Amino acid sequence: MNDFWESFRLANSYSNTYAMGAIFAMALATFLPRFFPMALLKNRTLPSWFTQWLHFVPPAIFGALVFPDLLLKGLITENWGIRNLRQNLKTEKRY
């Protein structure tokens, strides 16, 4: 019985070490791509056309993330009642 708990403790300590290593690796993977452009461009001035272009990046990313999900899942048509309107027009009794 004691061997069972010993093996459980060893497995648990290995998984904690693995999890902490994975968290550290993911932190580096997100930090480094953000740090290096800032470090390289710190003392340089960007052209005005480039800074104007950068203002369009957040709305473009937001649209790319949100609108396909809304349109492909049909949330817009359900919320506006277009599907229900079409179905009601087909089944409406004409007097």
Biopython code that builds the backbone (N, CA, C, O; Angstrom):
import numpy as np
from Bio.PDB.StructureBuilder import StructureBuilder

atoms = [
    (1, "MET", "N", (0.829, -1.197, 0.000)),
    (1, "MET", "CA", (0.000, 0.000, 0.000)),
    (1, "MET", "C", (0.872, 1.259, 0.000)),
    (1, "MET", "O", (0.528, 2.260, -0.630)),
    (2, "ASN", "N", (1.983, 1.201, 0.700)),
    (2, "ASN", "CA", (2.872, 2.337, 0.776)),
    (2, "ASN", "C", (3.524, 2.619, -0.582)),
    (2, "ASN", "O", (3.805, 3.772, -0.907)),
    (3, "ASP", "N", (3.764, 1.575, -1.370)),
    (3, "ASP", "CA", (4.355, 1.759, -2.691)),
    (3, "ASP", "C", (3.422, 2.530, -3.625)),
    (3, "ASP", "O", (3.874, 3.308, -4.465)),
    (4, "PHE", "N", (2.112, 2.306, -3.467)),
    (4, "PHE", "CA", (1.146, 3.019, -4.294)),
    (4, "PHE", "C", (1.259, 4.524, -4.076)),
    (4, "PHE", "O", (1.333, 5.282, -5.044)),
    (5, "TRP", "N", (1.273, 4.962, -2.835)),
    (5, "TRP", "CA", (1.337, 6.389, -2.549)),
    (5, "TRP", "C", (2.683, 6.973, -2.951)),
    (5, "TRP", "O", (2.760, 8.135, -3.349)),
    (6, "GLU", "N", (3.735, 6.185, -2.852)),
    (6, "GLU", "CA", (5.047, 6.657, -3.283)),
    (6, "GLU", "C", (5.073, 6.887, -4.792)),
    (6, "GLU", "O", (5.614, 7.887, -5.264)),
    (7, "SER", "N", (4.492, 5.967, -5.539)),
    (7, "SER", "CA", (4.447, 6.144, -6.988)),
    (7, "SER", "C", (3.537, 7.314, -7.362)),
    (7, "SER", "O", (3.818, 8.032, -8.322)),
    (8, "PHE", "N", (2.474, 7.508, -6.631)),
    (8, "PHE", "CA", (1.580, 8.634, -6.889)),
    (8, "PHE", "C", (2.306, 9.950, -6.627)),
    (8, "PHE", "O", (2.146, 10.903, -7.390)),
    (9, "ARG", "N", (3.103, 10.015, -5.557)),
    (9, "ARG", "CA", (3.836, 11.229, -5.229)),
    (9, "ARG", "C", (4.874, 11.536, -6.307)),
    (9, "ARG", "O", (5.042, 12.692, -6.696)),
    (10, "LEU", "N", (5.568, 10.509, -6.788)),
    (10, "LEU", "CA", (6.560, 10.729, -7.827)),
    (10, "LEU", "C", (5.930, 11.190, -9.127)),
    (10, "LEU", "O", (6.450, 12.085, -9.793)),
    (11, "ALA", "N", (4.813, 10.582, -9.488)),
    (11, "ALA", "CA", (4.125, 10.992, -10.711)),
    (11, "ALA", "C", (3.610, 12.405, -10.582)),
    (11, "ALA", "O", (3.659, 13.172, -11.544)),
    (12, "ASN", "N", (3.120, 12.761, -9.421)),
    (12, "ASN", "CA", (2.585, 14.097, -9.216)),
    (12, "ASN", "C", (3.695, 15.141, -9.256)),
    (12, "ASN", "O", (3.495, 16.220, -9.813)),
    (13, "SER", "N", (4.852, 14.851, -8.685)),
    (13, "SER", "CA", (5.948, 15.813, -8.716)),
    (13, "SER", "C", (6.481, 15.977, -10.145)),
    (13, "SER", "O", (6.880, 17.076, -10.530)),
    (14, "TYR", "N", (6.491, 14.907, -10.922)),
    (14, "TYR", "CA", (6.935, 15.015, -12.315)),
    (14, "TYR", "C", (5.965, 15.886, -13.097)),
    (14, "TYR", "O", (6.398, 16.730, -13.881)),
    (15, "SER", "N", (4.672, 15.705, -12.905)),
    (15, "SER", "CA", (3.709, 16.480, -13.672)),
    (15, "SER", "C", (3.742, 17.950, -13.271)),
    (15, "SER", "O", (3.505, 18.817, -14.113)),
    (16, "ASN", "N", (4.032, 18.254, -11.994)),
    (16, "ASN", "CA", (4.154, 19.648, -11.593)),
    (16, "ASN", "C", (5.362, 20.302, -12.252)),
    (16, "ASN", "O", (5.290, 21.452, -12.685)),
    (17, "THR", "N", (6.474, 19.572, -12.327)),
    (17, "THR", "CA", (7.669, 20.095, -12.983)),
    (17, "THR", "C", (7.401, 20.300, -14.467)),
    (17, "THR", "O", (7.804, 21.313, -15.040)),
    (18, "TYR", "N", (6.737, 19.361, -15.080)),
    (18, "TYR", "CA", (6.409, 19.471, -16.502)),
    (18, "TYR", "C", (5.473, 20.650, -16.744)),
    (18, "TYR", "O", (5.650, 21.402, -17.702)),
    (19, "ALA", "N", (4.487, 20.810, -15.884)),
    (19, "ALA", "CA", (3.533, 21.906, -16.048)),
    (19, "ALA", "C", (4.217, 23.255, -15.881)),
    (19, "ALA", "O", (3.945, 24.187, -16.638)),
    (20, "MET", "N", (5.098, 23.366, -14.899)),
    (20, "MET", "CA", (5.806, 24.633, -14.705)),
    (20, "MET", "C", (6.734, 24.929, -15.884)),
    (20, "MET", "O", (6.860, 26.081, -16.299)),
    (21, "GLY", "N", (7.375, 23.907, -16.417)),
    (21, "GLY", "CA", (8.212, 24.104, -17.600)),
    (21, "GLY", "C", (7.392, 24.527, -18.807)),
    (21, "GLY", "O", (7.820, 25.382, -19.582)),
    (22, "ALA", "N", (6.218, 23.935, -18.970)),
    (22, "ALA", "CA", (5.347, 24.307, -20.085)),
    (22, "ALA", "C", (4.863, 25.739, -19.940)),
    (22, "ALA", "O", (4.808, 26.476, -20.925)),
    (23, "ILE", "N", (4.511, 26.140, -18.729)),
    (23, "ILE", "CA", (4.067, 27.517, -18.499)),
    (23, "ILE", "C", (5.199, 28.497, -18.788)),
    (23, "ILE", "O", (4.979, 29.539, -19.406)),
    (24, "PHE", "N", (6.399, 28.168, -18.346)),
    (24, "PHE", "CA", (7.555, 29.032, -18.611)),
    (24, "PHE", "C", (7.834, 29.132, -20.109)),
    (24, "PHE", "O", (8.114, 30.219, -20.615)),
    (25, "ALA", "N", (7.761, 28.018, -20.814)),
    (25, "ALA", "CA", (7.998, 28.030, -22.262)),
    (25, "ALA", "C", (6.943, 28.858, -22.984)),
    (25, "ALA", "O", (7.266, 29.594, -23.917)),
    (26, "MET", "N", (5.693, 28.746, -22.567)),
    (26, "MET", "CA", (4.641, 29.545, -23.200)),
    (26, "MET", "C", (4.813, 31.026, -22.895)),
    (26, "MET", "O", (4.529, 31.873, -23.742)),
    (27, "ALA", "N", (5.279, 31.345, -21.683)),
    (27, "ALA", "CA", (5.526, 32.746, -21.343)),
    (27, "ALA", "C", (6.629, 33.323, -22.228)),
    (27, "ALA", "O", (6.515, 34.450, -22.711)),
    (28, "LEU", "N", (7.695, 32.551, -22.440)),
    (28, "LEU", "CA", (8.756, 33.009, -23.336)),
    (28, "LEU", "C", (8.260, 33.152, -24.776)),
    (28, "LEU", "O", (8.628, 34.093, -25.479)),
    (29, "ALA", "N", (7.429, 32.218, -25.198)),
    (29, "ALA", "CA", (6.922, 32.247, -26.572)),
    (29, "ALA", "C", (6.031, 33.463, -26.816)),
    (29, "ALA", "O", (5.944, 33.937, -27.949)),
    (30, "THR", "N", (5.376, 33.972, -25.794)),
    (30, "THR", "CA", (4.563, 35.170, -25.988)),
    (30, "THR", "C", (5.354, 36.445, -25.716)),
    (30, "THR", "O", (5.051, 37.490, -26.293)),
    (31, "PHE", "N", (6.355, 36.380, -24.853)),
    (31, "PHE", "CA", (7.116, 37.579, -24.502)),
    (31, "PHE", "C", (8.115, 37.954, -25.593)),
    (31, "PHE", "O", (8.209, 39.127, -25.956)),
    (32, "LEU", "N", (8.849, 37.002, -26.112)),
    (32, "LEU", "CA", (9.924, 37.309, -27.057)),
    (32, "LEU", "C", (9.443, 37.976, -28.347)),
    (32, "LEU", "O", (10.069, 38.944, -28.779)),
    (33, "PRO", "N", (8.362, 37.509, -28.987)),
    (33, "PRO", "CA", (7.929, 38.215, -30.201)),
    (33, "PRO", "C", (7.435, 39.636, -29.939)),
    (33, "PRO", "O", (7.399, 40.450, -30.861)),
    (34, "ARG", "N", (7.064, 39.941, -28.727)),
    (34, "ARG", "CA", (6.656, 41.312, -28.411)),
    (34, "ARG", "C", (7.849, 42.169, -28.025)),
    (34, "ARG", "O", (7.869, 43.365, -28.315)),
    (35, "PHE", "N", (8.834, 41.581, -27.381)),
    (35, "PHE", "CA", (9.964, 42.342, -26.879)),
    (35, "PHE", "C", (10.925, 42.756, -27.991)),
    (35, "PHE", "O", (11.354, 43.909, -28.033)),
    (36, "PHE", "N", (11.270, 41.837, -28.889)),
    (36, "PHE", "CA", (12.291, 42.138, -29.883)),
    (36, "PHE", "C", (11.911, 43.272, -30.830)),
    (36, "PHE", "O", (12.769, 44.116, -31.091)),
    (37, "PRO", "N", (10.692, 43.358, -31.366)),
    (37, "PRO", "CA", (10.387, 44.538, -32.200)),
    (37, "PRO", "C", (10.476, 45.851, -31.419)),
    (37, "PRO", "O", (10.940, 46.859, -31.951)),
    (38, "MET", "N", (10.033, 45.841, -30.159)),
    (38, "MET", "CA", (10.137, 47.070, -29.373)),
    (38, "MET", "C", (11.594, 47.435, -29.129)),
    (38, "MET", "O", (11.956, 48.610, -29.194)),
    (39, "ALA", "N", (12.431, 46.448, -28.851)),
    (39, "ALA", "CA", (13.838, 46.719, -28.590)),
    (39, "ALA", "C", (14.551, 47.201, -29.856)),
    (39, "ALA", "O", (15.412, 48.077, -29.787)),
    (40, "LEU", "N", (14.199, 46.639, -30.992)),
    (40, "LEU", "CA", (14.865, 47.027, -32.236)),
    (40, "LEU", "C", (14.407, 48.386, -32.752)),
    (40, "LEU", "O", (15.193, 49.114, -33.359)),
    (41, "LEU", "N", (13.140, 48.734, -32.516)),
    (41, "LEU", "CA", (12.587, 49.989, -33.051)),
    (41, "LEU", "C", (12.552, 51.109, -32.017)),
    (41, "LEU", "O", (11.945, 52.151, -32.264)),
    (42, "LYS", "N", (13.182, 50.918, -30.884)),
    (42, "LYS", "CA", (13.095, 51.890, -29.796)),
    (42, "LYS", "C", (13.682, 53.250, -30.193)),
    (42, "LYS", "O", (13.095, 54.286, -29.881)),
    (43, "ASN", "N", (14.797, 53.259, -30.856)),
    (43, "ASN", "CA", (15.483, 54.510, -31.181)),
    (43, "ASN", "C", (15.234, 54.975, -32.612)),
    (43, "ASN", "O", (15.899, 55.899, -33.080)),
    (44, "ARG", "N", (14.316, 54.370, -33.294)),
    (44, "ARG", "CA", (14.050, 54.746, -34.686)),
    (44, "ARG", "C", (12.684, 55.416, -34.789)),
    (44, "ARG", "O", (11.785, 55.140, -33.995)),
    (45, "THR", "N", (12.540, 56.289, -35.766)),
    (45, "THR", "CA", (11.240, 56.890, -36.051)),
    (45, "THR", "C", (10.660, 56.191, -37.277)),
    (45, "THR", "O", (11.352, 55.968, -38.271)),
    (46, "LEU", "N", (9.402, 55.860, -37.186)),
    (46, "LEU", "CA", (8.725, 55.178, -38.285)),
    (46, "LEU", "C", (8.162, 56.209, -39.250)),
    (46, "LEU", "O", (7.816, 57.316, -38.838)),
    (47, "PRO", "N", (8.065, 55.862, -40.523)),
    (47, "PRO", "CA", (7.469, 56.794, -41.488)),
    (47, "PRO", "C", (6.000, 57.061, -41.148)),
    (47, "PRO", "O", (5.320, 56.218, -40.563)),
    (48, "SER", "N", (5.532, 58.242, -41.526)),
    (48, "SER", "CA", (4.155, 58.619, -41.180)),
    (48, "SER", "C", (3.136, 57.712, -41.866)),
    (48, "SER", "O", (2.094, 57.407, -41.286)),
    (49, "TRP", "N", (3.424, 57.276, -43.101)),
    (49, "TRP", "CA", (2.475, 56.397, -43.789)),
    (49, "TRP", "C", (2.339, 55.069, -43.054)),
    (49, "TRP", "O", (1.267, 54.465, -43.051)),
    (50, "PHE", "N", (3.436, 54.609, -42.425)),
    (50, "PHE", "CA", (3.396, 53.342, -41.708)),
    (50, "PHE", "C", (2.606, 53.469, -40.411)),
    (50, "PHE", "O", (1.834, 52.578, -40.058)),
    (51, "THR", "N", (2.801, 54.576, -39.704)),
    (51, "THR", "CA", (2.032, 54.772, -38.470)),
    (51, "THR", "C", (0.550, 54.970, -38.765)),
    (51, "THR", "O", (-0.294, 54.533, -37.983)),
    (52, "GLN", "N", (0.216, 55.623, -39.882)),
    (52, "GLN", "CA", (-1.193, 55.741, -40.275)),
    (52, "GLN", "C", (-1.769, 54.374, -40.621)),
    (52, "GLN", "O", (-2.915, 54.072, -40.287)),
    (53, "TRP", "N", (-0.978, 53.559, -41.285)),
    (53, "TRP", "CA", (-1.427, 52.215, -41.644)),
    (53, "TRP", "C", (-1.659, 51.368, -40.395)),
    (53, "TRP", "O", (-2.583, 50.555, -40.357)),
    (54, "LEU", "N", (-0.824, 51.557, -39.376)),
    (54, "LEU", "CA", (-0.965, 50.779, -38.143)),
    (54, "LEU", "C", (-2.269, 51.076, -37.411)),
    (54, "LEU", "O", (-2.739, 50.246, -36.633)),
    (55, "HIS", "N", (-2.852, 52.229, -37.644)),
    (55, "HIS", "CA", (-4.134, 52.543, -37.005)),
    (55, "HIS", "C", (-5.260, 51.642, -37.515)),
    (55, "HIS", "O", (-6.274, 51.489, -36.833)),
    (56, "PHE", "N", (-5.106, 51.050, -38.687)),
    (56, "PHE", "CA", (-6.136, 50.180, -39.235)),
    (56, "PHE", "C", (-6.005, 48.724, -38.791)),
    (56, "PHE", "O", (-6.904, 47.920, -39.040)),
    (57, "VAL", "N", (-4.920, 48.384, -38.149)),
    (57, "VAL", "CA", (-4.683, 46.993, -37.765)),
    (57, "VAL", "C", (-5.673, 46.496, -36.702)),
    (57, "VAL", "O", (-6.245, 45.425, -36.902)),
    (58, "PRO", "N", (-5.915, 47.198, -35.587)),
    (58, "PRO", "CA", (-6.860, 46.676, -34.585)),
    (58, "PRO", "C", (-8.281, 46.479, -35.119)),
    (58, "PRO", "O", (-8.870, 45.432, -34.850)),
    (59, "PRO", "N", (-8.872, 47.442, -35.874)),
    (59, "PRO", "CA", (-10.209, 47.155, -36.407)),
    (59, "PRO", "C", (-10.225, 45.992, -37.398)),
    (59, "PRO", "O", (-11.199, 45.241, -37.457)),
    (60, "ALA", "N", (-9.155, 45.841, -38.172)),
    (60, "ALA", "CA", (-9.102, 44.736, -39.131)),
    (60, "ALA", "C", (-9.025, 43.401, -38.410)),
    (60, "ALA", "O", (-9.678, 42.440, -38.817)),
    (61, "ILE", "N", (-8.241, 43.327, -37.352)),
    (61, "ILE", "CA", (-8.140, 42.077, -36.595)),
    (61, "ILE", "C", (-9.457, 41.777, -35.891)),
    (61, "ILE", "O", (-9.904, 40.630, -35.867)),
    (62, "PHE", "N", (-10.078, 42.804, -35.319)),
    (62, "PHE", "CA", (-11.370, 42.600, -34.659)),
    (62, "PHE", "C", (-12.413, 42.083, -35.646)),
    (62, "PHE", "O", (-13.152, 41.145, -35.348)),
    (63, "GLY", "N", (-12.464, 42.697, -36.813)),
    (63, "GLY", "CA", (-13.414, 42.241, -37.826)),
    (63, "GLY", "C", (-13.126, 40.830, -38.297)),
    (63, "GLY", "O", (-14.047, 40.042, -38.516)),
    (64, "ALA", "N", (-11.853, 40.508, -38.454)),
    (64, "ALA", "CA", (-11.487, 39.163, -38.900)),
    (64, "ALA", "C", (-11.837, 38.112, -37.857)),
    (64, "ALA", "O", (-12.125, 36.969, -38.212)),
    (65, "LEU", "N", (-11.817, 38.472, -36.588)),
    (65, "LEU", "CA", (-12.142, 37.508, -35.541)),
    (65, "LEU", "C", (-13.638, 37.387, -35.287)),
    (65, "LEU", "O", (-14.129, 36.287, -35.032)),
    (66, "VAL", "N", (-14.367, 38.485, -35.352)),
    (66, "VAL", "CA", (-15.761, 38.487, -34.916)),
    (66, "VAL", "C", (-16.734, 38.185, -36.049)),
    (66, "VAL", "O", (-17.607, 37.331, -35.888)),
    (67, "PHE", "N", (-16.609, 38.857, -37.183)),
    (67, "PHE", "CA", (-17.630, 38.757, -38.209)),
    (67, "PHE", "C", (-17.780, 37.370, -38.840)),
    (67, "PHE", "O", (-18.915, 36.964, -39.090)),
    (68, "PRO", "N", (-16.719, 36.623, -39.111)),
    (68, "PRO", "CA", (-16.943, 35.272, -39.646)),
    (68, "PRO", "C", (-17.717, 34.385, -38.681)),
    (68, "PRO", "O", (-18.552, 33.585, -39.103)),
    (69, "ASP", "N", (-17.446, 34.521, -37.404)),
    (69, "ASP", "CA", (-18.166, 33.716, -36.422)),
    (69, "ASP", "C", (-19.649, 34.076, -36.411)),
    (69, "ASP", "O", (-20.507, 33.198, -36.324)),
    (70, "LEU", "N", (-19.943, 35.359, -36.499)),
    (70, "LEU", "CA", (-21.342, 35.774, -36.512)),
    (70, "LEU", "C", (-22.054, 35.324, -37.782)),
    (70, "LEU", "O", (-23.184, 34.837, -37.728)),
    (71, "LEU", "N", (-21.404, 35.485, -38.900)),
    (71, "LEU", "CA", (-22.055, 35.167, -40.166)),
    (71, "LEU", "C", (-22.164, 33.669, -40.410)),
    (71, "LEU", "O", (-23.180, 33.207, -40.928)),
    (72, "LEU", "N", (-21.146, 32.903, -40.050)),
    (72, "LEU", "CA", (-21.178, 31.470, -40.325)),
    (72, "LEU", "C", (-22.115, 30.721, -39.396)),
    (72, "LEU", "O", (-22.713, 29.724, -39.801)),
    (73, "LYS", "N", (-22.254, 31.175, -38.168)),
    (73, "LYS", "CA", (-23.150, 30.503, -37.242)),
    (73, "LYS", "C", (-24.580, 31.005, -37.371)),
    (73, "LYS", "O", (-25.484, 30.430, -36.765)),
    (74, "GLY", "N", (-24.806, 32.044, -38.131)),
    (74, "GLY", "CA", (-26.157, 32.527, -38.360)),
    (74, "GLY", "C", (-26.730, 33.344, -37.225)),
    (74, "GLY", "O", (-27.949, 33.483, -37.132)),
    (75, "LEU", "N", (-25.904, 33.885, -36.365)),
    (75, "LEU", "CA", (-26.438, 34.647, -35.247)),
    (75, "LEU", "C", (-27.095, 35.936, -35.699)),
    (75, "LEU", "O", (-28.078, 36.379, -35.105)),
    (76, "ILE", "N", (-26.562, 36.533, -36.736)),
    (76, "ILE", "CA", (-27.150, 37.781, -37.215)),
    (76, "ILE", "C", (-28.539, 37.514, -37.775)),
    (76, "ILE", "O", (-29.473, 38.266, -37.499)),
    (77, "THR", "N", (-28.681, 36.459, -38.552)),
    (77, "THR", "CA", (-29.991, 36.185, -39.137)),
    (77, "THR", "C", (-30.996, 35.756, -38.078)),
    (77, "THR", "O", (-32.180, 36.073, -38.194)),
    (78, "GLU", "N", (-30.548, 35.039, -37.040)),
    (78, "GLU", "CA", (-31.481, 34.650, -35.985)),
    (78, "GLU", "C", (-31.897, 35.852, -35.148)),
    (78, "GLU", "O", (-33.065, 35.983, -34.782)),
    (79, "ASN", "N", (-30.949, 36.724, -34.848)),
    (79, "ASN", "CA", (-31.279, 37.882, -34.034)),
    (79, "ASN", "C", (-32.192, 38.851, -34.763)),
    (79, "ASN", "O", (-33.047, 39.475, -34.135)),
    (80, "TRP", "N", (-32.036, 38.989, -36.047)),
    (80, "TRP", "CA", (-32.872, 39.906, -36.799)),
    (80, "TRP", "C", (-34.185, 39.261, -37.222)),
    (80, "TRP", "O", (-35.067, 39.942, -37.744)),
    (81, "GLY", "N", (-34.324, 37.986, -37.009)),
    (81, "GLY", "CA", (-35.572, 37.315, -37.315)),
    (81, "GLY", "C", (-35.793, 37.051, -38.788)),
    (81, "GLY", "O", (-36.936, 36.832, -39.190)),
    (82, "ILE", "N", (-34.773, 37.061, -39.604)),
    (82, "ILE", "CA", (-34.949, 36.862, -41.041)),
    (82, "ILE", "C", (-35.387, 35.437, -41.329)),
    (82, "ILE", "O", (-36.258, 35.217, -42.171)),
    (83, "ARG", "N", (-34.796, 34.460, -40.641)),
    (83, "ARG", "CA", (-35.215, 33.074, -40.863)),
    (83, "ARG", "C", (-36.675, 32.873, -40.464)),
    (83, "ARG", "O", (-37.447, 32.249, -41.192)),
    (84, "ASN", "N", (-37.039, 33.403, -39.313)),
    (84, "ASN", "CA", (-38.409, 33.245, -38.849)),
    (84, "ASN", "C", (-39.380, 33.957, -39.772)),
    (84, "ASN", "O", (-40.484, 33.465, -40.004)),
    (85, "LEU", "N", (-38.992, 35.096, -40.297)),
    (85, "LEU", "CA", (-39.847, 35.827, -41.222)),
    (85, "LEU", "C", (-40.078, 35.014, -42.488)),
    (85, "LEU", "O", (-41.206, 34.933, -42.974)),
    (86, "ARG", "N", (-39.021, 34.411, -43.025)),
    (86, "ARG", "CA", (-39.173, 33.594, -44.225)),
    (86, "ARG", "C", (-40.080, 32.396, -43.959)),
    (86, "ARG", "O", (-40.932, 32.061, -44.782)),
    (87, "GLN", "N", (-39.895, 31.758, -42.811)),
    (87, "GLN", "CA", (-40.718, 30.604, -42.489)),
    (87, "GLN", "C", (-42.172, 31.014, -42.276)),
    (87, "GLN", "O", (-43.082, 30.298, -42.693)),
    (88, "ASN", "N", (-42.396, 32.139, -41.643)),
    (88, "ASN", "CA", (-43.758, 32.605, -41.417)),
    (88, "ASN", "C", (-44.437, 32.994, -42.719)),
    (88, "ASN", "O", (-45.642, 32.792, -42.872)),
    (89, "LEU", "N", (-43.692, 33.545, -43.647)),
    (89, "LEU", "CA", (-44.295, 33.896, -44.931)),
    (89, "LEU", "C", (-44.698, 32.657, -45.721)),
    (89, "LEU", "O", (-45.693, 32.674, -46.446)),
    (90, "LYS", "N", (-43.922, 31.579, -45.580)),
    (90, "LYS", "CA", (-44.254, 30.351, -46.298)),
    (90, "LYS", "C", (-45.492, 29.681, -45.711)),
    (90, "LYS", "O", (-46.303, 29.118, -46.446)),
    (91, "THR", "N", (-45.637, 29.740, -44.394)),
    (91, "THR", "CA", (-46.737, 29.012, -43.750)),
    (91, "THR", "C", (-47.926, 29.910, -43.446)),
    (91, "THR", "O", (-48.905, 29.456, -42.853)),
    (92, "GLU", "N", (-47.859, 31.159, -43.837)),
    (92, "GLU", "CA", (-48.959, 32.084, -43.522)),
    (92, "GLU", "C", (-50.201, 31.720, -44.347)),
    (92, "GLU", "O", (-50.120, 31.437, -45.542)),
    (93, "LYS", "N", (-51.330, 31.738, -43.676)),
    (93, "LYS", "CA", (-52.600, 31.455, -44.369)),
    (93, "LYS", "C", (-53.075, 32.720, -45.066)),
    (93, "LYS", "O", (-53.104, 33.798, -44.473)),
    (94, "ARG", "N", (-53.434, 32.577, -46.293)),
    (94, "ARG", "CA", (-53.939, 33.716, -47.057)),
    (94, "ARG", "C", (-55.470, 33.629, -47.082)),
    (94, "ARG", "O", (-56.040, 32.591, -47.418)),
    (95, "TYR", "N", (-56.104, 34.711, -46.728)),
    (95, "TYR", "CA", (-57.581, 34.721, -46.671)),
    (95, "TYR", "C", (-58.166, 35.326, -47.903)),
    (95, "TYR", "O", (-59.388, 35.415, -48.025)),
]
sb = StructureBuilder()
sb.init_structure("model")
sb.init_model(0)
sb.init_chain("A")
sb.init_seg("    ")
for serial, (resi, resn, name, xyz) in enumerate(atoms, 1):
    if name == "N":
        sb.init_residue(resn, " ", resi, " ")
    sb.init_atom(name, np.array(xyz, "f"), 0.0, 1.0, " ", f" {name:<3s}", serial, name[0])
structure = sb.get_structure()
